[in-house]
Amino acid sequence: MLKVLTTRCSAQAAFGVHLSRRVPTGEPTSPLLRVILGQNRRSPYFVQRFFCSDSTDGSEPAEPTETKRVEAGDEAAESKSSSAIIPTVVRPEDCLTVIALPLPHRPLFPGFYMPVYVKDPKLLAALVENRKRQAPYTGAFLVKDEEATDGSDADKNIHDLKGKELLNRLHDVGTLAQITSIQGDQVVLIGHRRLRITEMVSEDPLTVKVDHLKEKPYDKDDDILKATSFEVISTLRDVLKTSALWRDHAQTYTQHIGDFTYPRVADFGAAISGANKTQCQQVLEELDVHKRLKLTLELVKKEMEISKIQESIAKAIEEKISGEQRRYLLNEQLKAIKKELGLETDDKTALSAKFRERLDPKKEKIPPHVLQVIEEELTKLQLLEASSSEFNVTRNYLDWLTALPWGEFSDENFDVIHAHKILDEDHYGLTDVKERILEFIAVGKLRGISQGKIICFSGPPGVGKTSIGRSIARALNRKFYRFSVGGLSDVAEIKGHRRTYIGAMPGKMVQCLKSVGTANPLVLIDEIDKLGRGHAGDPASAMLELLDPEQNANFLDHYLDVPIDLSKVLFVCTANVVENIPNPLLDRMEVISIAGYITDEKMHIARDYLEKTTRDACGIKPEQVEVTDSALLALIENYCREAGVRNLQKQIEKIYRKIALQLVRQGHEAQVDVDTPEFGSMSSVSVAEGVKAEAEDMKKSENASEAEIVDPPADEGTIEAEKNQESEAAKNLEKVLVDSSNLVDFVGKPVFHAERIYDQTPVGVVMGLAWTAMGGSTLYIETTHVEQGEGKGALNLTGQLGDVMKESAQIAYTVARAVLLEKDPENQFFANTKLHLHVPSGATPKDGPSAGCTMITSLLSLAMKKPVKKDLAMTGEVTLTRRILPIGGVKEKTIAARRSDIKTIIFPEANRRDFDELAPNVKEGLDVHFVDDYTQIYDLALKESDNPE
């Protein structure tokens, strides 16, 4: 660039001079005008200096040495200019017929190079032939945009078009381009002058006739034209500073075109801008120089703004990077200074010091073999590089080893009275569990040291198996840790991963010890009957070592790889079905069965625990609500018959939520009543009793609206009085009463109905007792005859019975025939009658052998046409020799019998001990008979029915 243009001050000064007065027709005094008007001597190098980045003022005379350099540069530039354009026989102005070359992306401006890839072989051959014939010219025309077509599709479509289709896709105005070189399918063009297509000569390749276009005449001395060009040049100067590539464009342009004139300045600015092809095509088609300059000015201004944004982004990133580097260097220098002064050590020394600080308080308690491993790992840590992967593995390993509570135990509380008090606070009933825990505490008190045990609580859901574990930990003053193994299928969760694996971690027990910080916690292993088994091994087998009192003193975790003493840990496991636990694992545990809660126990739990907790959680005061015993009893009997109390808690929460909503609505209505003023006119108006409530509300609203208009604003005393009235209204809310009569409004219709269908069972119907997940229920065995005839004896079974129950029915049929033959030899009922035995609730699957004696009694009742004794229920498995075998679920079946108002129960003799262990309130009022042969059942059920009271 010219030195005069290197500073914006000189450009603005020259621009101000030419705006204030007309420039004389002689030679301009300012070098800027000399450059813009093109009246200086045509020196390519002179113009090249115009685009140089020099900070000196162009109005000052150049030094002699610089003048010589300029003259030498003039000669070199002239030689380059003469040799840049290939001399041809055909002059550019003689080219009236040219081959049309489509340009897909940007138009070609005069004076600029452009490489073009020609994929049409015919077109490429024609261009090569023209160059050989000393006519290296072609017409470069921009392709028009086509909607809904991306760039790749557009290129493909252009190369496929021929003839008129291609001509219609080309802009009429293009550039006469000289072919400078052809290498493969790349053709390098340099623009010369503007062309306009007039008509098509040939189609393949597309050849057209053209007219050469010239700019419209313009006044070089026009102030507006000069001002516009000055602004374009000033903006170009700023743009060219930002990119060396654009400076190279300027130098190449001046070598082939020469001095900058107004049209050339406009072309140059549009060519180097980043505008889209449509805007560049507008500049190419514009022949009015002033309009072309204005279009170019818009483009270069946009380019300048983009350059500023780019510069600001680059500067921000550079500052950020340099700031981080500076901070890093300062930190490194600070570390080095502190290390030299002895104020700080390196990372490895600091880590070793941290690990040794952990070890010092418990060094005497750590086993020698573990201490040896720790010392070896600390030595290895000092020899490893901090950047190596082995360093991180060793560091994590030492972190786990030193964080474990080696030899640290919590002080246990051996006070039996205190423990009993805590257990009673948290749970009602569960006498067996509480006695076992008190025994554990008593043994520990006599021995003086704690010991570890493996206890398993089994029972249906919701009976408090998990929560009792937390209460035991509180009673013993032990730390509590719980983890569930339901669905666990990876042995590494129990035994840990090998340290060689990425992301390796110890097993759950090592994590437990680190978490609680003591070596004698209470560990609750939940859902142990739901252990899974996958490709990663069998976790149940891995639990054998953990839950074996003889082996867990030297429990070996795969990650730590050193023995850990777990003999002081109290393991409490929970399971719903003990049969699902593998026998070797079950053999290592002391199983305590929690059968469930009877109605009386549920009443106590609901009244003393669940209701109080739920009331506090809902924010309801005790004086605001009353739930009667009859409501709780109906809730337990008709909605919550399951063995646990989880569903009972949900129903109580549902009741209190509805009560809370009712109280809030009452409070809102009371507040509205307090806010509504009363008037004497209202009291004087007598309203007939037959007037509808809607009309009365309408009158009240009208009077209230009138009062709002007449009454003056309330003072502070009035506001306080209103607040006091609101509080009194809140206190005087109507107490909510929940009774058995309105229980349906809170929890909906009853889920369960009375299990007892008959007051007096008819012939062929006997009540049995069954165990279910809900805790136990009564069921009826019904038998009737279908048809009678000689030799038609048969038995059909219905009621969705399982295989075991079907076999039990066949046994009962055989035994019944034998008993009937013995009692009444002449009765051929079974031989000549087709029977149908059904167990109601057909949608419920049923299985088990305990209904054998009930089925025999039902068959004999039908055969002998005798109803069984009233209020009688029985259960027991029968063999072909009429022996009665023991059954399970004695407590649940007894509770079910009491719920159905059964007075007499028949149990197998082998279950006498189970019945004796039941609570007195469960056995109260029951006449229980224990039998070991079916003859005894016959005497109790059918023989006594001959002479009913």
VEXGU-162387 format. One line per field, with one value per residue (C-alpha): residue number from 1; x negated, y negated, z negated. Coordinates in steps of 0.5 Angstrom, whole numbers, always signed. Layout:
nr [NUM|...]
x [X|...]
y [Y|...]
z [Z|...]
***
This chain:
nr [1|2|3|4|5|6|7|8|9|10|11|12|13|14|15|16|17|18|19|20|21|22|23|24|25|26|27|28|29|30|31|32|33|34|35|36|37|38|39|40|41|42|43|44|45|46|47|48|49|50|51|52|53|54|55|56|57|58|59|60|61|62|63|64|65|66|67|68|69|70|71|72|73|74|75|76|77|78|79|80|81|82|83|84|85|86|87|88|89|90|91|92|93|94|95|96|97|98|99|100|101|102|103|104|105|106|107|108|109|110|111|112|113|114|115|116|117|118|119|120|121|122|123|124|125|126|127|128|129|130|131|132|133|134|135|136|137|138|139|140|141|142|143|144|145|146|147|148|149|150|151|152|153|154|155|156|157|158|159|160|161|162|163|164|165|166|167|168|169|170|171|172|173|174|175|176|177|178|179|180|181|182|183|184|185|186|187|188|189|190|191|192|193|194|195|196|197|198|199|200|201|202|203|204|205|206|207|208|209|210|211|212|213|214|215|216|217|218|219|220|221|222|223|224|225|226|227|228|229|230|231|232|233|234|235|236|237|238|239|240|241|242|243|244|245|246|247|248|249|250|251|252|253|254|255|256|257|258|259|260|261|262|263|264|265|266|267|268|269|270|271|272|273|274|275|276|277|278|279|280|281|282|283|284|285|286|287|288|289|290|291|292|293|294|295|296|297|298|299|300|301|302|303|304|305|306|307|308|309|310|311|312|313|314|315|316|317|318|319|320|321|322|323|324|325|326|327|328|329|330|331|332|333|334|335|336|337|338|339|340|341|342|343|344|345|346|347|348|349|350|351|352|353|354|355|356|357|358|359|360|361|362|363|364|365|366|367|368|369|370|371|372|373|374|375|376|377|378|379|380|381|382|383|384|385|386|387|388|389|390|391|392|393|394|395|396|397|398|399|400|401|402|403|404|405|406|407|408|409|410|411|412|413|414|415|416|417|418|419|420|421|422|423|424|425|426|427|428|429|430|431|432|433|434|435|436|437|438|439|440|441|442|443|444|445|446|447|448|449|450|451|452|453|454|455|456|457|458|459|460|461|462|463|464|465|466|467|468|469|470|471|472|473|474|475|476|477|478|479|480|481|482|483|484|485|486|487|488|489|490|491|492|493|494|495|496|497|498|499|500|501|502|503|504|505|506|507|508|509|510|511|512|513|514|515|516|517|518|519|520|521|522|523|524|525|526|527|528|529|530|531|532|533|534|535|536|537|538|539|540|541|542|543|544|545|546|547|548|549|550|551|552|553|554|555|556|557|558|559|560|561|562|563|564|565|566|567|568|569|570|571|572|573|574|575|576|577|578|579|580|581|582|583|584|585|586|587|588|589|590|591|592|593|594|595|596|597|598|599|600|601|602|603|604|605|606|607|608|609|610|611|612|613|614|615|616|617|618|619|620|621|622|623|624|625|626|627|628|629|630|631|632|633|634|635|636|637|638|639|640|641|642|643|644|645|646|647|648|649|650|651|652|653|654|655|656|657|658|659|660|661|662|663|664|665|666|667|668|669|670|671|672|673|674|675|676|677|678|679|680|681|682|683|684|685|686|687|688|689|690|691|692|693|694|695|696|697|698|699|700|701|702|703|704|705|706|707|708|709|710|711|712|713|714|715|716|717|718|719|720|721|722|723|724|725|726|727|728|729|730|731|732|733|734|735|736|737|738|739|740|741|742|743|744|745|746|747|748|749|750|751|752|753|754|755|756|757|758|759|760|761|762|763|764|765|766|767|768|769|770|771|772|773|774|775|776|777|778|779|780|781|782|783|784|785|786|787|788|789|790|791|792|793|794|795|796|797|798|799|800|801|802|803|804|805|806|807|808|809|810|811|812|813|814|815|816|817|818|819|820|821|822|823|824|825|826|827|828|829|830|831|832|833|834|835|836|837|838|839|840|841|842|843|844|845|846|847|848|849|850|851|852|853|854|855|856|857|858|859|860|861|862|863|864|865|866|867|868|869|870|871|872|873|874|875|876|877|878|879|880|881|882|883|884|885|886|887|888|889|890|891|892|893|894|895|896|897|898|899|900|901|902|903|904|905|906|907|908|909|910|911|912|913|914|915|916|917|918|919|920|921|922|923|924|925|926|927|928|929|930|931|932|933|934|935|936|937|938|939|940|941|942|943|944|945|946|947|948|949]
x [+0|-2|-5|+0|+5|+2|+5|+12|+11|+8|+13|+19|+15|+14|+22|+23|+20|+23|+30|+29|+27|+26|+20|+17|+16|+8|+4|+7|+3|+4|+1|+8|+12|+6|+7|+15|+15|+10|+6|-1|-5|-3|-8|-5|-10|-8|-1|-4|-7|+0|+2|-4|-3|-8|-7|-10|-6|-6|-6|-13|-18|-22|-29|-34|-35|-28|-27|-32|-29|-22|-25|-28|-22|-18|-23|-22|-14|-14|-18|-13|-7|-9|-11|-5|+1|-1|-2|+3|+5|+12|+14|+19|+23|+24|+27|+34|+36|+33|+34|+39|+36|+40|+38|+42|+39|+37|+36|+30|+28|+23|+16|+17|+14|+19|+18|+24|+25|+28|+31|+35|+29|+32|+32|+25|+22|+25|+21|+15|+16|+17|+11|+7|+10|+7|+14|+14|+20|+27|+33|+34|+41|+44|+49|+56|+58|+64|+68|+69|+62|+56|+49|+47|+53|+53|+46|+48|+54|+50|+45|+51|+54|+53|+55|+61|+62|+55|+56|+62|+58|+53|+53|+52|+47|+40|+32|+28|+22|+16|+14|+7|+6|+9|+7|+11|+19|+16|+17|+13|+17|+15|+21|+20|+27|+34|+39|+46|+49|+53|+55|+53|+48|+47|+50|+44|+40|+44|+42|+45|+44|+42|+42|+36|+39|+36|+37|+42|+38|+37|+34|+27|+27|+34|+34|+39|+35|+28|+31|+34|+28|+24|+28|+28|+20|+20|+24|+20|+13|+16|+19|+12|+8|+12|+10|+3|+7|+11|+5|+2|+9|+7|+0|+2|+8|+3|-2|+4|+8|+4|+6|+13|+18|+25|+28|+22|+23|+30|+28|+22|+26|+32|+27|+24|+30|+33|+40|+44|+44|+51|+48|+42|+46|+49|+43|+40|+47|+47|+44|+45|+39|+42|+47|+42|+37|+43|+45|+37|+37|+43|+39|+32|+36|+39|+32|+29|+34|+33|+26|+27|+31|+26|+20|+24|+25|+18|+16|+20|+18|+11|+12|+15|+9|+4|+7|+7|+0|-2|+2|-1|-8|-7|-5|-11|-15|-12|-12|-20|-21|-17|-21|-27|-25|-23|-15|-12|-14|-12|-6|-9|-12|-6|-2|-6|-6|+2|+2|-3|+1|+7|+3|+0|+6|+7|+1|+1|+7|+6|+4|-3|-2|+2|-3|-8|-4|-3|-10|-12|-7|-9|-16|-14|-10|-16|-20|-14|-13|-7|-5|-5|+2|-2|-2|+5|+7|+2|+4|+12|+9|+6|+12|+16|+11|+10|+18|+20|+22|+16|+18|+23|+29|+35|+37|+43|+48|+49|+55|+61|+66|+64|+64|+71|+74|+71|+74|+81|+80|+79|+83|+89|+90|+84|+83|+78|+74|+73|+71|+66|+63|+63|+60|+54|+53|+53|+48|+44|+44|+42|+36|+34|+33|+37|+38|+41|+47|+51|+59|+64|+71|+76|+83|+88|+87|+88|+87|+81|+75|+71|+73|+72|+65|+64|+67|+62|+56|+59|+60|+53|+50|+47|+46|+51|+50|+55|+54|+59|+57|+63|+62|+54|+51|+44|+39|+34|+40|+38|+31|+29|+25|+18|+13|+11|+18|+19|+24|+23|+26|+27|+33|+39|+36|+30|+34|+38|+32|+29|+36|+38|+31|+31|+30|+36|+42|+49|+49|+56|+56|+63|+67|+62|+67|+67|+59|+58|+54|+50|+44|+40|+41|+45|+46|+49|+43|+39|+43|+41|+35|+38|+43|+39|+37|+31|+28|+30|+25|+20|+24|+20|+22|+20|+18|+14|+11|+10|+14|+20|+23|+30|+32|+34|+39|+47|+50|+57|+61|+68|+72|+79|+78|+73|+74|+71|+64|+59|+58|+51|+52|+58|+54|+50|+55|+60|+67|+72|+79|+83|+90|+94|+99|+106|+111|+110|+102|+104|+109|+103|+99|+103|+105|+99|+94|+97|+102|+98|+92|+97|+101|+94|+92|+99|+99|+105|+106|+109|+115|+117|+118|+121|+120|+124|+122|+128|+126|+119|+121|+126|+120|+115|+121|+124|+118|+111|+111|+104|+99|+95|+97|+94|+101|+104|+99|+101|+109|+108|+104|+109|+114|+110|+109|+117|+117|+112|+116|+122|+119|+116|+123|+126|+121|+122|+130|+129|+124|+129|+135|+130|+129|+136|+139|+146|+151|+157|+162|+160|+163|+169|+171|+175|+173|+178|+176|+178|+173|+168|+161|+158|+163|+160|+153|+155|+158|+152|+147|+151|+151|+143|+142|+146|+142|+136|+138|+141|+136|+130|+122|+121|+116|+110|+115|+120|+114|+112|+119|+120|+114|+116|+122|+119|+115|+121|+124|+119|+119|+126|+126|+130|+127|+126|+129|+127|+132|+133|+140|+136|+129|+132|+131|+124|+121|+127|+130|+128|+123|+124|+131|+133|+130|+135|+141|+145|+147|+148|+145|+149|+148|+142|+139|+133|+129|+121|+115|+110|+103|+103|+98|+103|+102|+108|+115|+121|+123|+129|+128|+135|+137|+143|+146|+147|+150|+151|+151|+148|+141|+141|+136|+131|+129|+128|+123|+124|+122|+115|+111|+104|+101|+100|+107|+110|+106|+108|+115|+114|+111|+118|+122|+119|+119|+126|+128|+125|+128|+135|+134|+132|+137|+143|+141|+148|+147|+145|+145|+138|+138|+144|+144|+140|+137|+135|+130|+129|+125|+128|+125|+123|+119|+114|+108|+108|+103|+101|+103|+106|+113|+113|+117|+122|+123|+124|+129|+133|+134|+136|+141|+144|+144|+147|+152|+149|+147|+141|+141|+142|+136|+131|+125|+119|+113|+108|+104|+107|+104|+107|+106|+110|+105|+105|+98|+96|+97|+94|+97|+100|+101|+103|+109|+111|+111|+116|+120|+121|+123|+128|+131|+129|+130|+127|+120|+117|+109|+105|+102|+95|+97|+98|+92|+93|+100|+97|+92|+97|+99|+105|+109|+109|+111|+116|+123|+121|+123|+117|+116|+110|+111|+106|+111|+117|+122|+121|+123|+129|+131|+131|+134|+139|+141|+142|+146|+151|+154|+153|+154]
y [+0|-7|-10|-16|-10|-7|-11|-13|-20|-22|-19|-23|-29|-28|-26|-32|-37|-34|-35|-42|-45|-42|-39|-43|-40|-40|-35|-33|-35|-29|-22|-19|-23|-21|-14|-14|-18|-14|-20|-18|-14|-7|-3|+3|+3|-4|-1|+5|+0|-2|+4|+5|+4|-2|-7|-13|-18|-18|-26|-26|-25|-18|-17|-17|-9|-8|-12|-7|-1|-3|-4|+2|+5|+2|+5|+12|+11|+9|+15|+19|+15|+17|+24|+25|+25|+30|+27|+29|+28|+27|+20|+20|+15|+20|+25|+25|+32|+36|+43|+42|+45|+45|+43|+46|+42|+35|+31|+29|+22|+18|+19|+25|+32|+38|+45|+49|+57|+59|+66|+65|+69|+65|+59|+60|+62|+56|+52|+55|+55|+47|+46|+50|+45|+39|+37|+39|+35|+37|+34|+36|+35|+36|+41|+39|+42|+47|+48|+54|+57|+57|+56|+63|+64|+57|+59|+66|+63|+57|+63|+67|+61|+59|+54|+49|+52|+50|+44|+42|+44|+39|+32|+27|+23|+26|+25|+26|+31|+33|+40|+40|+47|+54|+60|+66|+63|+57|+51|+44|+38|+30|+25|+20|+16|+17|+20|+21|+27|+25|+32|+39|+42|+49|+54|+59|+56|+50|+44|+37|+30|+25|+17|+14|+9|+3|-2|-7|-14|-17|-24|-22|-29|-28|-29|-23|-18|-20|-20|-13|-10|-13|-10|-3|-4|-6|+0|+5|+3|+5|+11|+13|+12|+18|+23|+24|+28|+22|+18|+23|+22|+15|+16|+21|+16|+10|+15|+16|+10|+4|-2|-2|-6|-7|-1|+4|+2|+4|+11|+12|+11|+15|+21|+21|+21|+27|+25|+30|+31|+27|+21|+22|+23|+16|+13|+16|+14|+7|+2|-4|-6|-9|-4|+1|-2|-3|+5|+6|+2|+6|+12|+10|+7|+13|+17|+12|+13|+21|+20|+16|+21|+26|+22|+21|+29|+31|+25|+28|+35|+33|+29|+36|+40|+35|+34|+42|+43|+37|+40|+47|+44|+40|+46|+50|+44|+44|+51|+51|+45|+49|+55|+51|+48|+54|+52|+57|+64|+67|+71|+78|+76|+72|+79|+83|+78|+78|+86|+86|+81|+86|+92|+89|+89|+96|+99|+104|+106|+108|+115|+116|+119|+113|+108|+112|+111|+104|+102|+106|+102|+95|+97|+99|+92|+88|+92|+91|+85|+81|+81|+89|+93|+97|+91|+90|+97|+97|+91|+93|+100|+96|+92|+98|+101|+95|+93|+100|+100|+105|+107|+102|+104|+100|+100|+105|+104|+110|+108|+113|+108|+102|+107|+109|+102|+100|+106|+105|+98|+100|+106|+109|+117|+121|+124|+130|+124|+120|+126|+128|+121|+121|+128|+125|+119|+124|+128|+122|+120|+126|+127|+120|+120|+119|+125|+125|+129|+130|+130|+130|+127|+131|+129|+125|+118|+112|+116|+112|+116|+110|+105|+110|+110|+103|+103|+109|+105|+99|+103|+106|+100|+102|+99|+101|+102|+105|+108|+112|+118|+119|+120|+120|+124|+122|+125|+119|+115|+120|+122|+116|+115|+116|+110|+111|+109|+102|+99|+105|+104|+108|+112|+110|+112|+108|+102|+103|+103|+97|+94|+95|+94|+100|+108|+110|+107|+110|+112|+113|+117|+116|+121|+127|+131|+128|+128|+129|+133|+130|+131|+128|+134|+136|+131|+136|+140|+133|+132|+139|+136|+129|+133|+138|+137|+142|+138|+131|+130|+130|+127|+126|+120|+121|+113|+113|+120|+120|+124|+119|+121|+121|+126|+120|+118|+119|+121|+121|+124|+123|+128|+129|+136|+140|+146|+141|+141|+146|+151|+150|+143|+144|+149|+143|+139|+139|+138|+134|+135|+128|+131|+125|+121|+123|+118|+116|+114|+110|+106|+104|+103|+99|+95|+94|+94|+93|+88|+83|+83|+82|+76|+73|+73|+70|+64|+66|+65|+71|+66|+65|+72|+79|+86|+91|+98|+100|+97|+100|+107|+106|+103|+109|+114|+112|+108|+111|+118|+119|+122|+115|+108|+105|+104|+102|+96|+94|+95|+90|+85|+85|+84|+78|+75|+74|+72|+66|+64|+64|+60|+55|+54|+53|+48|+44|+44|+41|+36|+34|+34|+29|+24|+24|+18|+18|+13|+11|+11|+18|+20|+16|+20|+26|+32|+37|+44|+46|+41|+45|+44|+42|+35|+34|+35|+30|+25|+25|+24|+18|+15|+17|+13|+7|+7|+7|+0|-3|-1|-5|-2|+2|-1|+3|+5|+8|+12|+15|+17|+21|+24|+27|+29|+33|+36|+38|+40|+45|+47|+49|+53|+59|+65|+71|+77|+84|+89|+96|+93|+88|+91|+93|+85|+85|+92|+94|+101|+107|+111|+117|+120|+125|+132|+136|+137|+142|+141|+149|+153|+157|+164|+165|+159|+158|+152|+153|+148|+146|+142|+136|+130|+126|+130|+135|+136|+141|+145|+150|+157|+158|+165|+167|+173|+172|+178|+185|+192|+199|+198|+191|+189|+183|+177|+170|+164|+157|+151|+149|+155|+156|+163|+164|+163|+167|+173|+171|+172|+178|+181|+178|+182|+188|+187|+185|+191|+195|+192|+192|+200|+200|+196|+198|+204|+204|+197|+198|+190|+189|+195|+193|+185|+180|+175|+167|+164|+157|+152|+145|+139|+142|+136|+137|+143|+148|+153|+157|+164|+161|+161|+169|+170|+164|+168|+175|+171|+168|+175|+178|+173|+173|+181|+182|+176|+173|+165|+164|+161|+153|+148|+154|+153|+158|+159|+165|+169|+176|+182|+189|+192|+186|+183|+176|+172|+165|+159|+152|+145|+147|+139|+137|+142|+141|+134|+135|+139|+134|+129|+134|+135|+142|+145|+152|+154|+161|+161|+166|+169|+167|+160|+160|+156|+151|+149|+149|+144|+139|+133|+134|+129|+133|+139|+136|+139|+145|+152|+155|+163|+166|+173|+178|+182|+181|+185|+179|+174|+178|+179|+171|+169|+174|+178|+172|+169|+175|+172|+164|+160]
z [+0|+1|-6|-6|-7|-12|-18|-18|-20|-13|-9|-13|-12|-5|-4|-8|-4|+3|-1|-3|+4|+11|+14|+20|+26|+26|+22|+15|+10|+5|+7|+5|+10|+15|+13|+14|+20|+24|+26|+23|+28|+28|+24|+21|+15|+14|+13|+9|+4|+3|+0|-4|-12|-13|-19|-16|-13|-5|-4|-7|-1|-1|-2|+3|+2|+2|+8|+11|+9|+12|+18|+18|+16|+22|+27|+24|+23|+31|+33|+29|+31|+38|+37|+33|+39|+44|+51|+56|+63|+61|+57|+52|+55|+61|+58|+59|+59|+53|+50|+43|+37|+31|+24|+19|+13|+14|+20|+23|+23|+28|+25|+21|+21|+20|+21|+24|+24|+31|+30|+37|+42|+48|+45|+42|+49|+52|+48|+49|+56|+56|+52|+57|+63|+59|+57|+50|+48|+45|+42|+34|+32|+25|+24|+22|+15|+15|+9|+5|+7|+3|+6|+8|+12|+15|+18|+20|+24|+27|+30|+33|+36|+44|+49|+47|+40|+38|+42|+37|+31|+33|+31|+37|+35|+34|+35|+41|+38|+40|+39|+36|+35|+35|+31|+31|+30|+27|+31|+28|+30|+30|+31|+36|+38|+37|+42|+43|+47|+53|+56|+57|+62|+61|+55|+53|+51|+50|+54|+54|+57|+53|+52|+48|+43|+41|+35|+36|+36|+30|+27|+24|+20|+17|+9|+8|+12|+9|+2|+3|+6|+0|-5|-1|-1|-8|-10|-5|-9|-15|-12|-9|-16|-18|-13|-9|-4|-2|-2|+3|+7|+8|+10|+15|+17|+19|+22|+28|+28|+26|+22|+18|+21|+18|+22|+20|+13|+13|+16|+12|+5|+8|+10|+3|-1|-4|-1|+2|+10|+11|+8|+12|+18|+17|+16|+23|+27|+24|+30|+26|+22|+16|+15|+16|+10|+6|+6|+5|-1|-4|-3|-6|-12|-13|-12|-17|-22|-21|-22|-29|-31|-29|-32|-39|-39|-38|-43|-48|-47|-47|-53|-57|-54|-56|-63|-64|-62|-67|-72|-71|-71|-77|-81|-79|-81|-88|-89|-87|-92|-97|-96|-97|-103|-106|-106|-102|-99|-93|-91|-93|-100|-102|-100|-104|-110|-110|-110|-115|-119|-119|-121|-127|-132|-130|-128|-134|-133|-125|-124|-123|-116|-114|-117|-112|-106|-107|-108|-102|-98|-101|-99|-92|-92|-93|-87|-82|-77|-79|-72|-71|-72|-77|-81|-82|-83|-89|-91|-91|-95|-100|-101|-102|-107|-111|-112|-115|-122|-124|-131|-133|-136|-138|-146|-146|-151|-155|-159|-158|-161|-156|-150|-152|-153|-146|-142|-145|-143|-136|-135|-138|-139|-136|-142|-139|-136|-142|-147|-142|-142|-149|-150|-145|-150|-156|-153|-151|-158|-162|-157|-157|-150|-144|-139|-132|-130|-123|-124|-119|-120|-115|-114|-109|-107|-112|-118|-120|-118|-116|-121|-127|-125|-126|-132|-134|-132|-137|-143|-142|-141|-134|-128|-123|-115|-110|-103|-99|-95|-91|-84|-85|-80|-81|-86|-85|-89|-95|-94|-90|-84|-82|-83|-76|-73|-71|-76|-81|-88|-94|-96|-100|-107|-106|-104|-110|-115|-111|-112|-119|-122|-127|-126|-130|-126|-125|-118|-115|-109|-106|-101|-101|-99|-92|-90|-83|-79|-72|-68|-73|-78|-84|-89|-94|-94|-95|-101|-104|-107|-109|-113|-116|-123|-122|-116|-116|-122|-116|-110|-104|-99|-92|-92|-99|-98|-106|-111|-115|-121|-121|-127|-131|-126|-127|-121|-120|-114|-112|-107|-105|-103|-107|-102|-96|-100|-98|-104|-105|-106|-110|-115|-117|-119|-125|-122|-126|-123|-124|-122|-122|-126|-129|-129|-136|-135|-129|-133|-138|-132|-129|-135|-138|-132|-125|-127|-131|-126|-120|-124|-126|-118|-116|-121|-125|-132|-136|-138|-131|-129|-133|-130|-134|-135|-131|-125|-126|-127|-120|-117|-119|-118|-111|-108|-111|-112|-110|-115|-115|-117|-111|-107|-114|-114|-107|-109|-115|-111|-106|-112|-115|-108|-107|-114|-113|-106|-110|-116|-111|-107|-114|-116|-109|-110|-117|-115|-110|-115|-119|-114|-112|-116|-119|-118|-123|-116|-115|-122|-121|-115|-116|-111|-110|-112|-105|-101|-97|-100|-93|-94|-101|-98|-93|-98|-103|-97|-95|-102|-103|-96|-99|-105|-101|-98|-104|-110|-111|-111|-117|-122|-125|-131|-126|-123|-129|-131|-125|-126|-133|-130|-125|-130|-134|-128|-127|-134|-134|-128|-128|-130|-125|-127|-123|-125|-122|-119|-115|-114|-107|-105|-107|-104|-99|-99|-103|-99|-103|-105|-110|-109|-112|-107|-111|-119|-118|-113|-109|-107|-103|-105|-110|-112|-112|-114|-109|-109|-104|-103|-107|-113|-113|-111|-111|-105|-104|-101|-97|-94|-90|-86|-79|-77|-80|-76|-77|-76|-75|-81|-79|-82|-78|-81|-80|-83|-80|-84|-84|-83|-90|-92|-86|-89|-96|-93|-90|-97|-100|-95|-97|-104|-104|-100|-106|-112|-109|-107|-115|-118|-113|-109|-105|-102|-95|-94|-92|-87|-84|-84|-80|-84|-83|-88|-88|-92|-91|-89|-83|-80|-86|-85|-91|-92|-98|-102|-108|-106|-106|-112|-110|-103|-106|-111|-105|-101|-107|-109|-102|-102|-109|-108|-115|-116|-120|-127|-127|-127|-126|-122|-120|-117|-116|-111|-110|-108|-105|-112|-115|-119|-120|-118|-121|-117|-117|-118|-125|-127|-121|-120|-128|-126|-120|-124|-130|-124|-122|-129|-129|-136|-134|-130|-129|-128|-127|-134|-131|-131|-139|-140|-135|-138|-145|-143|-141|-145|-150|-146|-140|-143|-148|-146|-142|-143|-139|-138|-136|-132|-129|-126|-121|-126|-131|-126|-124|-131|-132|-126|-124|-129|-134|-129|-130|-136|-136|-142]
***
